[in-house]
């Protein structure tokens, strides 16, 4: 609109929206909030091909879980694990940080080799999809918590679980690591609209 607003102006507007219109807002650090809320879903049931809109937070599959957690802090990422892989910035294993995504492939579900919705037709091998350099698909994703731990919706245990990604059956065939939240750790405003 071409208006210059100070932070004080913005806070005043948000407070009025909250008071009179049912909007709820908070100022948060996205990465800190992601790491705070993700463990609250440990034990939530696993269900393949869940919807973020209709099933979360009652049910999750692996990519619905990561997309939901990021959406809770106002960051939209693609729904499918293969698309989340292409969406994020590549990170080497020795450089992963809490909040990064870890991708793997197992024989337990359909394997994807190219982007479905984010960049349709982009093939995994075009961006060096596997840790070993060979062509490998993706069908699993988890959120790195630090200290070698990953939280993920695990079809093997049928729930959201925290475990060592190096010891996890689901992450035995690593495909790569991606960063969604960049180094910028500035706070942001997250506004929840009333129904």
C-alpha positions, -999 to 999 in steps of 0.1 A, spaced: 0 0 0 30 22 1 27 29 38 58 30 61 50 13 93 71 12 124 72 -18 146 51 1 171 25 7 144 25 -29 134 21 -41 170 -8 -17 175 -26 -30 144 -20 -67 154 -33 -60 189 -65 -44 175 -70 -73 152 -66 -97 180 -89 -77 204 -118 -70 179 -116 -96 151 -104 -129 167 -70 -129 150 -43 -144 172 -6 -134 167 27 -141 183 63 -130 176 86 -159 175 119 -172 163 110 -198 136 138 -223 143 134 -222 181 97 -227 178 101 -256 154 124 -274 178 100 -266 207 68 -279 191 80 -309 171 86 -332 201 51 -325 214 38 -348 186 58 -378 197 34 -408 197 9 -392 172 -4 -420 149 11 -426 115 -11 -429 85 2 -430 49 -9 -401 26 -24 -379 53 -36 -344 46 -22 -315 64 -55 -297 62 -78 -325 73 -57 -350 92 -30 -331 110 -23 -330 139 -43 -362 146 -25 -383 120 8 -379 100 29 -395 74 66 -384 72 63 -355 48 29 -343 63 46 -341 96 75 -319 84 53 -297 63 29 -293 93 56 -284 118 70 -257 94 35 -244 88 30 -239 125 56 -212 124 43 -196 92 67 -213 67 51 -231 38 70 -260 23 58 -285 -2 38 -315 10 57 -344 -5 92 -355 6 106 -354 -29 94 -318 -33 107 -309 1 141 -322 -10 141 -299 -40 127 -270 -20 155 -269 6 191 -258 3 217 -287 1 237 -293 33 265 -318 38 260 -343 66 289 -328 87 272 -294 85 236 -303 95 220 -282 122 188 -286 142 158 -279 120 173 -293 89 156 -321 70 171 -356 65 160 -376 35 162 -414 29 149 -442 8 135 -476 20 116 -504 4 86 -497 25 67 -472 3 66 -458 -32 99 -442 -42 100 -409 -61 127 -399 -85 115 -365 -96 96 -335 -83 58 -340 -84 44 -306 -75 71 -281 -66 92 -283 -99 75 -310 -119 99 -330 -140 130 -321 -122 148 -354 -116 166 -363 -85 198 -373 -102 201 -337 -116 209 -325 -81 230 -353 -69 203 -371 -49 222 -396 -28 249 -394 -2 269 -419 -22 266 -400 -55 245 -426 -73 209 -422 -85 185 -430 -56 149 -421 -50 133 -406 -19 104 -417 2 112 -406 37 120 -374 55 126 -364 91 134 -333 111 169 -331 126 169 -322 163 206 -322 170 229 -347 188 223 -372 160 185 -373 168 157 -371 142 120 -368 147 98 -384 121 65 -400 114 76 -436 113 56 -461 93 76 -489 110 64 -480 145 32 -464 132 38 -432 151 59 -400 154 91 -410 171 125 -396 180 156 -418 174 192 -417 162 191 -412 125 223 -433 122 206 -463 139 172 -459 124 159 -485 100 141 -457 81 173 -437 76 198 -465 67 198 -454 31 205 -417 34 198 -395 3 207 -361 15 202 -332 39 184 -299 32 180 -266 51 147 -248 51 154 -221 77 185 -202 66 211 -186 89 188 -156 95 174 -162 130 154 -130 131 120 -132 148 89 -131 127 52 -125 133 28 -154 129 -8 -145 126 -36 -171 129 -68 -161 112 -101 -168 129 -124 -195 114 
